[in-house]
Amino acid sequence: MTYRSGRHFLQIPGPTNVPDRVLRAIDLPTMDHRGPAFGTLGKRVLEGMKQVFKTAGHVVIYPASGTGAWEAALANTLSPGDRVLMVETGHFATLWQKMAAKLGLEVEFIAGDWRRGADPEAIEKKLRADADKRIKAVCVVHNETSTGVVSRISELRKAIDAARHPALFMVDTISSLASIDYRHDEWGVDVTVAGSQKGLMLPPGLSFNCISPRALKASGTAKLPRSYWAWDEMIANGKTGYFPYTPATNLLYGLREALKMLLDEEGLDAVFARHQRHAEATRRAVRAWGLEVFALDPREYSGSLTAVLMPAGHDADRLRKIILEAFDMSLGTGLTKLGGKVFRIGHLGDFNDLTLMGTLAGVEMGLGLAGVPVKKEGVQAAMEYLASAASAPARKVA
């Protein structure tokens, strides 16, 4: 293989680039996960994650991908044959729906065009029509990673309340947590699902459930089988910082360091503002190229990623291949029915203005090499926007 100088630009919407200091933390010698030092580590990361979720409730951490946290949310709260209401906002919402069906749940899936988030009015209508209260949970993806569309969680909570329906409210924040503002308690969410490899700036391997008192109560009567995913032993052990089985010790070192960066040094409000600034700069570049942002509603634009619709007759995967080979940069592919139709620019995690400019320059050059008819004005548009917003958000002093 030929050596390529410089760093590979990993601009997919997760896994994201891991900061060097987080990598160095993961590189520490593995500790005794039953010893006293581990209890201190465990309590620190559990308390830090409560701050990220904005909750006073319980958080559990699994050695798993986000898919495991999906299953844990369902298995701990529901019984075979329970009806759940889910919304087709994209590829990952569809996968969660398929999982629910495999677990023996009856899924009512509100169809969508993937270009809009979950519709509060449609959810309220479905819940009002459920006179027998057979729907036991409403499950929604906050930030759909396949499309760059955000569902408005606070409005969905109001819709559930307006319908006077007791269904549990479950939200996937895998590609939004620690990138886009999220408020588990304030928005009345019962189970929030998350993963380590996006805004938390870690490698894949940790997943999370944030649990409301209502969800915890439901777990006492839920009949879906669970053992590894069971909350009760996780919560009981977590009170002293420990796990009921072997945890991903070195990833927890990395999580401790990432939480220090997010909470103590930059601060979540500044993190969210940074992501929104980079998202806006990216959208300005897309429009200046003469291309189309896939998300249709400006209220639902993602701060984590931007999906870009290719012009008719041009293949997004061919463009991605050209960019990878010419500039050593990876962009996100279009998934399932968006295959070849969109490419996705990840702008989340450990990311700054110059990283974004390098990314957009690679895209603009790649569009030219691929023969896509665009105006070569995207980089300039993004650069002008970033320069006009150059006064960085205030950072916390450690």
C-alpha positions as CSV (number, residue, x, y, z in Angstrom):
1,M,0.0,0.0,0.0
2,T,1.1,3.6,-0.7
3,Y,1.6,5.8,2.3
4,R,-0.7,8.9,2.3
5,S,0.6,11.8,4.3
6,G,-1.6,13.7,6.7
7,R,-4.7,12.5,8.5
8,H,-7.6,10.8,6.9
9,F,-10.6,13.1,6.9
10,L,-13.4,11.0,8.5
11,Q,-16.4,13.2,7.8
12,I,-19.1,10.6,8.1
13,P,-21.8,11.3,10.7
14,G,-20.3,8.7,13.1
15,P,-18.1,7.2,14.2
16,T,-16.5,10.6,14.6
17,N,-12.9,11.6,15.0
18,V,-11.7,10.8,18.5
19,P,-9.6,13.6,20.1
20,D,-6.0,12.7,20.9
21,R,-6.4,13.3,24.6
22,V,-9.4,10.9,24.7
23,L,-7.2,8.3,22.8
24,R,-4.5,8.8,25.4
25,A,-7.0,8.3,28.2
26,I,-8.2,5.0,26.6
27,D,-4.5,4.0,26.5
28,L,-4.2,3.9,30.3
29,P,-3.5,0.5,31.8
30,T,-6.6,-1.5,32.5
31,M,-7.7,-1.4,36.1
32,D,-9.4,-3.9,38.4
33,H,-13.1,-3.3,37.7
34,R,-13.9,-4.6,41.2
35,G,-11.4,-2.4,43.0
36,P,-12.0,0.9,44.8
37,A,-10.5,3.1,42.0
38,F,-13.1,1.8,39.5
39,G,-16.0,2.8,41.8
40,T,-14.8,6.4,41.6
41,L,-14.5,6.2,37.8
42,G,-18.0,4.6,37.5
43,K,-19.7,7.2,39.7
44,R,-17.9,10.1,37.8
45,V,-19.1,9.0,34.4
46,L,-22.6,8.1,35.5
47,E,-23.0,11.5,37.1
48,G,-21.5,13.2,34.0
49,M,-23.9,11.5,31.7
50,K,-26.8,12.7,33.8
51,Q,-25.6,16.2,33.1
52,V,-25.4,15.5,29.4
53,F,-28.9,14.0,29.3
54,K,-30.1,16.8,31.6
55,T,-31.8,14.4,34.1
56,A,-32.0,13.7,37.7
57,G,-33.0,10.1,36.9
58,H,-31.1,6.9,36.3
59,V,-28.5,6.3,33.6
60,V,-27.1,2.9,32.7
61,I,-24.1,2.3,30.5
62,Y,-23.8,-0.9,28.4
63,P,-20.8,-2.3,26.6
64,A,-22.7,-2.3,23.3
65,S,-23.5,-0.3,20.2
66,G,-26.6,1.9,20.1
67,T,-28.6,-1.0,18.7
68,G,-28.2,-2.7,22.1
69,A,-29.6,0.4,23.8
70,W,-32.6,0.2,21.4
71,E,-33.3,-3.3,22.6
72,A,-32.8,-2.5,26.2
73,A,-35.3,0.4,26.0
74,L,-38.0,-1.9,24.6
75,A,-37.2,-5.1,26.5
76,N,-37.2,-3.4,29.9
77,T,-40.6,-1.6,29.5
78,L,-42.9,-3.7,27.3
79,S,-44.5,-7.1,27.1
80,P,-45.2,-9.5,24.1
81,G,-48.1,-8.2,22.0
82,D,-47.9,-4.6,23.2
83,R,-48.6,-2.0,20.6
84,V,-46.0,0.7,19.9
85,L,-46.3,3.8,17.7
86,M,-43.2,4.6,15.6
87,V,-42.6,7.1,12.8
88,E,-40.8,6.5,9.5
89,T,-38.3,9.4,9.5
90,G,-35.5,7.5,7.9
91,H,-33.3,4.4,7.8
92,F,-32.6,4.1,11.5
93,A,-36.2,4.7,12.5
94,T,-37.1,1.9,10.2
95,L,-34.4,-0.4,11.8
96,W,-35.8,0.3,15.3
97,Q,-39.3,-0.5,14.0
98,K,-38.0,-3.9,12.6
99,M,-36.4,-4.7,15.9
100,A,-39.6,-4.0,17.8
101,A,-41.5,-6.4,15.5
102,K,-38.8,-9.1,15.9
103,L,-39.2,-8.8,19.7
104,G,-42.9,-9.7,19.4
105,L,-44.4,-6.2,19.6
106,E,-47.2,-4.9,17.4
107,V,-45.9,-1.9,15.6
108,E,-48.0,0.9,14.1
109,F,-45.6,2.7,11.8
110,I,-46.6,6.2,10.6
111,A,-45.3,6.5,7.0
112,G,-43.0,9.3,6.1
113,D,-41.0,10.6,3.1
114,W,-37.7,10.8,5.1
115,R,-37.4,14.5,4.4
116,R,-39.4,15.6,7.5
117,G,-39.3,14.8,11.2
118,A,-42.1,13.1,13.2
119,D,-45.3,15.1,12.9
120,P,-46.8,16.1,16.3
121,E,-50.3,16.3,14.8
122,A,-50.1,12.9,13.3
123,I,-49.0,11.4,16.6
124,E,-51.7,13.2,18.5
125,K,-54.3,12.0,16.1
126,K,-53.2,8.4,16.4
127,L,-53.2,8.6,20.2
128,R,-56.6,10.2,20.4
129,A,-58.0,7.4,18.2
130,D,-56.6,4.8,20.6
131,A,-59.6,4.8,22.9
132,D,-58.6,1.5,24.6
133,K,-55.1,2.8,25.3
134,R,-53.5,-0.2,23.6
135,I,-50.5,1.9,22.5
136,K,-47.9,1.4,25.2
137,A,-45.1,3.5,23.8
138,V,-44.3,6.2,21.3
139,C,-40.7,5.7,19.8
140,V,-39.0,8.5,17.8
141,V,-35.5,9.2,16.5
142,H,-34.4,12.7,17.5
143,N,-31.8,13.2,14.8
144,E,-32.1,10.8,11.9
145,T,-28.6,10.0,10.9
146,S,-29.5,8.9,7.4
147,T,-31.2,12.1,6.4
148,G,-30.1,15.1,8.6
149,V,-33.6,15.7,9.8
150,V,-34.4,16.5,13.5
151,S,-37.7,15.7,15.1
152,R,-39.0,18.4,17.5
153,I,-39.1,16.4,20.7
154,S,-40.7,19.0,23.0
155,E,-43.6,19.4,20.5
156,L,-44.1,15.6,20.4
157,R,-44.3,15.6,24.2
158,K,-47.0,18.3,24.0
159,A,-48.9,16.2,21.4
160,I,-48.9,13.1,23.7
161,D,-50.1,15.2,26.6
162,A,-52.8,16.9,24.5
163,A,-54.1,13.4,23.6
164,R,-54.2,12.6,27.4
165,H,-52.5,9.3,26.6
166,P,-50.4,7.3,29.1
167,A,-48.0,5.8,26.5
168,L,-44.3,5.9,27.4
169,F,-42.2,8.2,25.3
170,M,-38.9,6.8,24.0
171,V,-36.3,8.8,22.0
172,D,-33.2,7.8,20.1
173,T,-30.4,10.4,20.5
174,I,-27.6,8.4,19.1
175,S,-26.5,11.1,16.6
176,S,-27.7,14.1,18.6
177,L,-26.6,13.7,22.2
178,A,-23.8,16.2,23.1
179,S,-24.2,17.8,19.7
180,I,-27.8,19.2,19.6
181,D,-29.7,20.5,22.7
182,Y,-31.6,17.7,24.4
183,R,-33.5,17.7,27.7
184,H,-34.7,14.4,29.0
185,D,-36.5,15.6,32.1
186,E,-37.9,18.9,30.8
187,W,-39.3,17.3,27.6
188,G,-40.9,14.4,29.6
189,V,-39.0,11.6,27.9
190,D,-39.2,8.2,29.5
191,V,-36.3,6.4,27.9
192,T,-33.5,8.1,26.0
193,V,-31.2,5.9,23.9
194,A,-27.6,7.0,23.0
195,G,-24.2,5.7,21.8
196,S,-20.6,6.7,22.4
197,Q,-19.3,7.2,18.8
198,K,-20.9,10.5,17.8
199,G,-21.1,13.7,19.9
200,L,-19.4,12.0,22.9
201,M,-16.3,11.7,20.7
202,L,-15.4,8.1,21.6
203,P,-15.0,4.9,19.6
204,P,-18.0,2.7,19.2
205,G,-18.6,0.4,22.1
206,L,-20.7,2.2,24.8
207,S,-24.4,2.7,24.7
208,F,-26.8,4.3,27.2
209,N,-30.3,4.3,28.5
210,C,-31.6,7.3,30.5
211,I,-34.6,6.2,32.5
212,S,-37.6,8.1,33.9
213,P,-39.5,7.0,37.1
214,R,-42.4,6.0,34.9
215,A,-40.2,3.8,32.7
216,L,-38.6,2.3,35.8
217,K,-42.1,1.5,37.2
218,A,-43.1,-0.1,33.9
219,S,-40.0,-2.3,34.0
220,G,-41.5,-4.0,37.1
221,T,-44.3,-5.5,35.1
222,A,-42.8,-5.8,31.6
223,K,-42.7,-9.4,30.3
224,L,-40.3,-9.2,27.4
225,P,-37.3,-11.5,28.2
226,R,-34.1,-9.7,29.3
227,S,-31.0,-10.7,31.2
228,Y,-28.0,-8.8,29.9
229,W,-30.1,-5.7,29.2
230,A,-32.0,-5.7,32.5
231,W,-32.0,-2.4,34.3
232,D,-32.4,-3.5,37.9
233,E,-29.0,-5.0,38.5
234,M,-27.3,-2.2,36.5
235,I,-29.0,0.5,38.6
236,A,-28.3,-1.3,41.8
237,N,-24.6,-1.7,41.0
238,G,-24.4,1.8,39.6
239,K,-25.2,3.4,43.0
240,T,-21.6,2.6,44.0
241,G,-20.1,3.0,40.5
242,Y,-19.9,-0.7,39.6
243,F,-21.4,-3.0,36.9
244,P,-23.0,-6.4,37.4
245,Y,-20.6,-7.8,34.7
246,T,-17.3,-6.8,33.1
247,P,-17.5,-3.2,31.8
248,A,-15.6,-1.7,28.9
249,T,-13.1,-0.3,31.3
250,N,-10.8,1.6,28.9
251,L,-13.7,3.2,27.0
252,L,-14.9,4.5,30.4
253,Y,-11.5,6.2,30.8
254,G,-12.2,7.9,27.5
255,L,-15.7,8.8,28.5
256,R,-14.4,10.5,31.7
257,E,-12.0,12.6,29.6
258,A,-14.7,13.4,27.0
259,L,-17.1,14.6,29.7
260,K,-14.4,16.8,31.1
261,M,-14.0,18.4,27.7
262,L,-17.7,18.8,27.1
263,L,-19.0,19.8,30.5
264,D,-16.1,21.4,32.4
265,E,-14.0,23.1,29.6
266,E,-16.2,24.0,26.6
267,G,-19.6,23.7,28.2
268,L,-22.7,22.2,26.6
269,D,-24.2,25.5,25.4
270,A,-21.0,26.4,23.6
271,V,-20.9,22.8,22.1
272,F,-24.4,23.2,20.8
273,A,-23.7,26.7,19.3
274,R,-20.6,25.4,17.6
275,H,-22.5,22.6,16.0
276,Q,-25.2,24.9,14.8
277,R,-22.7,27.3,13.4
278,H,-20.9,24.6,11.4
279,A,-24.3,23.2,10.2
280,E,-25.3,26.6,8.9
281,A,-22.0,27.1,7.1
282,T,-22.4,23.7,5.5
283,R,-25.9,24.5,4.3
284,R,-24.7,27.8,2.8
285,A,-22.0,25.9,0.9
286,V,-24.6,23.4,-0.4
287,R,-26.9,26.1,-1.7
288,A,-24.0,28.1,-3.2
289,W,-23.0,25.0,-5.2
290,G,-26.6,24.9,-6.5
291,L,-27.4,21.7,-4.7
292,E,-30.3,20.9,-2.3
293,V,-30.2,20.2,1.4
294,F,-32.2,17.0,1.9
295,A,-34.1,18.2,5.0
296,L,-37.1,20.3,3.9
297,D,-38.2,22.2,7.0
298,P,-35.7,24.7,8.4
299,R,-37.0,23.9,12.0
300,E,-35.7,20.4,11.5
301,Y,-32.2,21.0,10.1
302,S,-29.6,19.0,11.9
303,G,-26.6,20.4,13.7
304,S,-24.8,17.0,13.4
305,L,-24.8,16.4,9.7
306,T,-26.1,17.6,6.4
307,A,-27.5,15.2,3.8
308,V,-27.0,16.6,0.2
309,L,-29.3,15.6,-2.7
310,M,-27.5,14.9,-5.9
311,P,-28.7,16.2,-9.2
312,A,-30.6,13.7,-11.4
313,G,-28.2,11.5,-13.4
314,H,-25.3,11.8,-10.9
315,D,-24.4,9.1,-8.5
316,A,-23.5,10.0,-4.9
317,D,-21.5,6.9,-4.3
318,R,-19.4,7.6,-7.4
319,L,-18.7,11.1,-6.0
320,R,-17.8,9.6,-2.6
321,K,-15.4,7.2,-4.3
322,I,-13.7,9.9,-6.2
323,I,-13.3,12.1,-3.1
324,L,-11.9,9.2,-1.1
325,E,-9.3,8.3,-3.8
326,A,-8.3,11.9,-4.6
327,F,-8.4,13.5,-1.2
328,D,-8.4,10.7,1.4
329,M,-11.8,11.9,2.8
330,S,-14.8,9.7,3.8
331,L,-18.3,11.0,3.5
332,G,-21.5,9.3,4.5
333,T,-23.3,7.1,2.0
334,G,-27.0,7.2,1.2
335,L,-28.7,4.3,3.1
336,T,-31.3,1.9,1.6
337,K,-33.8,3.9,-0.5
338,L,-31.4,6.9,-0.5
339,G,-28.5,4.8,-2.0
340,G,-26.7,6.8,-4.7
341,K,-29.1,9.7,-4.2
342,V,-27.5,11.6,-1.3
343,F,-24.1,12.0,0.4
344,R,-23.8,13.0,4.0
345,I,-21.4,15.5,5.5
346,G,-20.7,14.8,9.2
347,H,-19.9,18.0,11.2
348,L,-20.2,16.8,14.7
349,G,-17.9,15.9,17.6
350,D,-14.3,17.1,17.8
351,F,-14.6,19.6,15.0
352,N,-13.6,23.2,14.3
353,D,-13.9,25.9,11.6
354,L,-10.8,24.8,9.7
355,T,-11.8,21.2,9.8
356,L,-15.0,22.2,8.2
357,M,-13.3,24.3,5.6
358,G,-11.0,21.4,4.7
359,T,-14.1,19.1,4.4
360,L,-16.0,21.5,2.2
361,A,-12.9,22.1,0.0
362,G,-12.6,18.4,-0.5
363,V,-16.3,18.2,-1.5
364,E,-16.1,21.1,-3.9
365,M,-13.0,19.7,-5.6
366,G,-14.6,16.3,-5.8
367,L,-17.8,17.6,-7.3
368,G,-15.6,19.1,-10.1
369,L,-13.7,15.9,-10.7
370,A,-17.0,14.0,-10.8
371,G,-18.4,16.3,-13.4
372,V,-21.3,17.4,-11.3
373,P,-22.6,20.7,-12.6
374,V,-22.2,23.0,-9.6
375,K,-21.0,26.6,-9.0
376,K,-17.6,26.6,-7.4
377,E,-18.8,29.1,-4.8
378,G,-19.6,26.8,-1.8
379,V,-16.3,27.1,0.0
380,Q,-16.4,30.9,-0.3
381,A,-19.9,31.1,1.0
382,A,-19.1,29.0,4.1
383,M,-15.9,30.9,4.7
384,E,-17.6,34.2,4.6
385,Y,-20.2,33.0,7.1
386,L,-17.7,31.6,9.5
387,A,-15.6,34.8,9.3
388,S,-18.6,36.9,10.1
389,A,-19.4,34.7,13.1
390,A,-15.7,34.5,14.1
391,S,-16.3,35.6,17.7
392,A,-16.2,32.2,19.3
393,P,-18.8,31.3,22.0
394,A,-17.6,31.9,25.6
395,R,-15.8,28.9,27.0
396,K,-15.8,27.7,30.5
397,V,-12.5,28.1,32.4
398,A,-11.4,24.9,34.0
